[in-house]
């Protein structure tokens, strides 16, 4: 099982592009999740090879890729708004 984590500082309207070699669960989570006082915003897709996720507001965002593949190849990029 492969688990990939990354963090990016993004602006509202930016689009995160994630591509994987195997079907994966892909999550984009606001870094506010680290604070127990606030609810976090999470955008997710399941069992996909790719995802285009638009960031709703400026901040630090965590990307998590969870796959059953033992040798997952992936790329994470973004397109500025």
Protein Blocks (a to p, Z undefined) as FASTA:
>chain_A
ZZddddddddehiacddddfbdcddddddfklmpmkbccdddddehiabdcdddfbgcdd
ddddddfbfbdcdddddddZZ
